[in-house]
Amino acid sequence: LANSLNIPAVRAVEFVGVEAFVEQAHAMGITTLNDTAAYGPALVLGAGEVRLLDLTNVYNTLRNAGFRRDPTPILRVTNSRGEVLENISEAPGRQALGEHGEQIAYLLTDILSDNVAREYMFGPGNVMELPDGRPAAVKTGTSNDWRDSWAMGYTRDITIGVWVGNSDGAPMQEVAGVNGAGTIWRDLMDDYHAGRPILPFPPPNGIATATICPITGALAGDACPNGIEERFVAGTEPKTSDVFFKTVKVAGDGSCLAAPYSPSSEVREQRFPVYPAEFQEWAASTGMPQAPSKYCAAPENKPNATLAQITMPADGATITDTQVLVRGTARGGYTLEWAAANAPDRWQPLGEGIFGVVDGILGVWPTGGLAPGDYLLRLRIITPEGLPLEAKSTVHLRR
């Protein structure tokens, strides 16, 4: 919100729905946007027309802790002698943000007045920072084709809204919210507050603080590299710690999981954030680190010999018996299979075991009904770490 990022805004209106969004806008002071069927999610990006006075009143509602007070052009009426004929008392207003309106208004104010947070898009010392360091909640906006330049914001003392554009709706010459309405807004704020004390935005009752991990939104634990303090409506703060971080053992260049055969000098622990399924493809495309899902490949010169190995018949051996004992090692539950060399994808079961075997009998292969030729033996195991491994042996059957 502070950085004017479009995608989060669109996701928010998709979550609540356009009708609920427009209903809330009306509750806070917008008098247009009356045909909800004509709008889609782009409404939050400026696809609907609003009045300057209405939008300024929306921000004034936030300044008033969520209580809406409609604009009053006349505050008092006096005669030529200075006598007050009519004094318009300000109505207390009605809460426009629901049950936790004061707390919600404060959180929005806290976001919009965070100068550090908006440096991501606008840089330090931008036009939304008042020269005297006074806290100000402010938002700028720019419509398509540079037709509208907006700046809306408030301090403890006043709310000011600025619109810049051509009266006929013609595009301007790259006048954005920051360099158009934003500069006017800051000058007006600077002039108005000259000589006035600097007042902070005090939190109301019902606000809780918690140190969270910004990547996950959970409470910052030992795995979080940079915890930050955030404010919440009391009772909505996160209760779990780093539930989306996990530590795994990697090897090699860190792009694969360490396997039992990985050289110990290469094995190390590494922490990774675990993104929701719908964000994983996006995270990968942007280069964000993700935990590897595949194990490192075994060394080619000694493929899994200590974990899965067929020792008899040896690779390349010639056999003549009609019952062949298959010996070897399987450190974990295993499956033993055979296939003709000319049909390597048609594996036939030969034996299996729940428990591991170390230099023992894996199965008995009946070859009496097989034609002479080359055959394959395959041993597949699942290690205690959940790693799938296999070993193969090629033999020649002779009659």
N, C-alpha and C positions, 0 to 999 in steps of 0.2 A: 504493500500500500504506500509506504513512504517513498518507494523508488518508482512508482507509477508503472509497475510491471503489468502487462495486459493479461497474460495467461492466468495468473491467480485470480484476477477479477472475473474472468469468464468462467473459471471453474466454480467460483463462489455463486454466481447467479445460476449456473446449471444445477448446483446443489439445492438451492432454495426454490428455484423456479421463477420465471419472469413475473407471474402474477403476484407472488409474495413480495418480490423486490419492488414492484410498482406500488403495492399497498403500503410498504414501509416508507417509500419516498413520499407518498401523499401524507402519511402520518407526520412526517418531519417538515412539511411545508411546501412540497412541489404541487403546483396546481395544474400542470399540463400532464402529458403521458396518460391520456384517458382511454386510449384504444389498445389494450394489452395484446389483442390478437395480432396487431401490426408489428410487434416487436419480437426480437429474438435475443440471444445472449449478447449480441453486439451492442445492446442498449447500454451496457455498463461502460462501453468505450466511446459513447457520445452519439449513438445512432438516433437518439430522441432529442427534441428541442425543449429547453427549459428557459425560464426567465431568470435574469440576473438577480432580481430581488428575491425570487423563490430560493435559488441555490444559496444565496447569502444567508437566508433564514435557516436553511438546513444546517449550515455550519454554526450559526448562532445557537441552534438547538443543542449542538454538541457542547458549545461553550457554557450553556446553561444546565449542564449535567443531565441532558436528555429531555428537559422541559421545554416545550415549544411555546413561544410567545410570538404571535403574529406582529409584523411591523406596524408601528403607529407613527404616521407622519406628523401629527400634532401632539405635543406634550402638554402645552398649556396655552390658554388664551388670556391676554392682558389688554387693558385699555390704554389710552394715551397717558394716563397718570401712573402706569405701572401696576395698577391693581389687578390681581388675578381674578378673572371672571370664570375661568374653567380650568381645573387641574386634572389632567388625565392620569389616573393612577394606573400603574403597570399591573396587569393581571398576573397571578402567580404562574399561569401556564399549566399545561397538562403533559404528563410523562409520555413521550413518543416512542420509547425504546423498551417498554415492557417491564417485567418484574424487577430485573436487575439493571434498569436503565441508567442509573447514576454510575454504576461500575462499568457498564459497557461504554458509556460516553467518555469516562476517564481513560479506558484502555485505548480507544481511538485517538484521544488527545495525546496520550503518551506516545503512540506510534507516529502521529503526524508532527510531533515536536522533537523527534529524535534526530538531531543533526548528524550524529555519527552514522546512523542506519542509512540515511539517504545519500551518504557520500558514495555508495556503490555505483549509483547512476549519475549523480549530479556533481560529485567531487566536493572537496572542502571549500568553505567560503562562498557557497552559492547564494543566489538572491533570496533564498528562503531563510537564511540566517540573518537575524537583525543585527545591526552594527554594535549595539550595546550589550549583546549576549542575552537579551531578554528571551525567555521561552515563548515560542509561537508555534501553534499547530497550523500547518499550511499545506495546501495541495495545489499543484498547477496542472493544466491540461491543454491539449492541442487537438483540434478536430482535423478531419481529412482535408487535404489540399490547402492547409494553412488558412482556413476560413474563420476559425475562432481561436482566440488565445485567452485562457482563463487563469485566474489566481484567486483562491479562496483561503482565508485563514483568520485566526483570532489569537488574541492574548487574553489574560485575565480581564483586561479593561474594555476591549472592543473587538467587533467582528467586521472585517472589510472584505468585500468581493469586488473583483475587477474583471471586466470583459473588454477585449480589444478585437476589433474587426471592422469590415466595411459594411455600411448600412444596407447595401444591395446584395450582400452575401458573396461578393467577389473574393477570390483567393488573395491573400497577402503574399508578400515576398519573404517566405520562410520566417515568419514571425511566430515563434513557439510560445508556449505558456511561460517558460522561464525567461526568455529575453524580451517578451512583450508585456503581458499583464503582470508578470512577476516583478519586473523592475518598478512598475508603477505602485504595486501593492507594497513593496518594501519602502519606497519613498514616503507613501502615506503613513505607514506604520511608524517610521522614524520621526516624522514631523509630529504625529499625534502624541507620541510618548515622550517627547522632549521634556525633561524635568520631572517626569513621573517616576515613582519607585518601581523597581523591577520585582514583579510578583510571580512566584512559581505556580504550577498547577498542583494543588494539594490532592492526594488520593482520598477518596471517601472511605467510609467504613465498608468492609466486605471485599477488600482487595488483599490477595495473598501474593507473596513473592516466592520464587523457587529458582535454583540454579539448574538450568537445563543444558542439554547438549544440542547445539543448533542444527546439527545434521539430522538427528532423530526426533527431537521434540520431547524425549524422555528425560528423566532426572539425570544429571551428569554424574557418571560413576568413574571408576578408575580407567576405563577404556576410552573415555571421551578426551580428545586432545585439547579442547578449548571450551570450557563451560562458560555460559553467560547467565546473568540474572534477568529473569522475565517476571512480569506481573500477570495475575490471573484473577478472574472472579473467584472468590473464595469457594473452594469445593470442586473447582474444575482443574486445578493444577495437577500435573502428572504424578502418579503414585509409584511407578516402576522406574528402575534405573537401567538405562542403556539396553533396553530389550531388543534393540535392532543392531547391536554390535556383537560380533563374534570373533574369537581368536582361533586361528587355524595354523597348522604346521605346513609350511611351504618349503620347496627346495628349488635348486637351479636358479633361474632368474626371477622366481617368485610368482610365475604365472601358472604353476601347477602345484597340486597337493603333494606333500612328501609321502613317499611309499616306503614300505619296510626295507626295500633294497636301495633307497636313496643314500648316497654317501653322507655319513653323519656330519661331515664338515659343511655340507650345504643346507642341512635342515635347520630351520629357525621358525619362531612363532611370529605371526603378523596379525594385526587387528584390521578388520574390515567392517564398514557399515553394511547392513543388509537392507536393501531397498524393497518396498512393496513390489509385488509382481508386475503391476501396471507401469512401474517406473524403471524397471531393470533395463529394458531396451534403450530407453532414453539415457540412463546413467552410463551405459556402455558407449553409446554414440558420442557422448560429451567427454569421454575419457576419464570419468570418475572411477576410482578404484573399486573393484568388486572381488569378493572371495572367489578363487578358482574352484571349479566343480570337477575337474578331471585330475587324475593322478599323473605324476611325471612318468615318462616312458622309461622302461627298464634299459640298462646298458645293453647294446647289441651284442657285445662279446660274451655276455653271461646272462641270458634272459631268464630271470626269476628262478635260477637253479636251486636256491636254498628254500624256495617256497612251493614251487610246482615243477616237478621234474619226472620224466619217464626214463628210467635207467635200463629197463629190459622189457622188450627187445630194444637194443640201442638203435639210434637213428642211423638208417642205411643198412641195417642188418637184413640177412636173408633167413627166412623161416620155412620149415617143412612140416612141423608138427600140426596135428589137427586140434590140439588144445594148447593155447599159448598163455603162460602166466605173464601178466603185465605187472611189473614192479616199479616202484618209484617213491616219490615223496609228495605229499599233499598236506600243507600246513593249514588246514581248515576244511570245512565241508567241501566235497568234490563230486564231479561227474566225469566218467570216463566214456569216450565215444570212439567209433571207427567210421571210416568212409573210404570208398574207392578213390584212388588218386585222380581218376578221370571224372569223378562226380564229387568234388570237394565240398559241395554245399548240402549233401544228403547224408547227414550224420545219423548213425544208428547207436542207440544206447548200449553200453557194455557193462557198466557198473556205476555205483555211487556209494558215498559214505557220508554220514553225518559228522563223524569225528575225523581228525587228521590221521595221516599215515606217514611214518618216517622210515624210509628205506624198507618198505614192506610190500605186500601184495595189494595191488589196487583192484584187480579183477582178473577173470579168466576169459580169454577170447576164443570162442569155438570157430575154427577156420575150415572145418571139414567140408562144408558145402560151398566154399568160395572158389572161384576160378583163379588160376595163377595170375599174378600181376602185382602191381604196386598198390599199397594201401597206406592210409593215414591213421594214426592214433592221436587223440586229443584229450588232454587232461585239463579240466577247468575247475578253479577253486574260487572261493570267497574268503579272503583273509579276515581275521578278527576285527580289522579296522574297516571292513566293508569294501575292500579293494578287489575287483575282479581280475584274476590272472589266468593265463593258460600256458600250456607247454604242448608241443607237437613232436611227433616222431614219424618218419617215413620208413616203411619196411617193404621188402619184396617177398611175396609168397611164391614158393616153387614146389612143384609136385614131382 
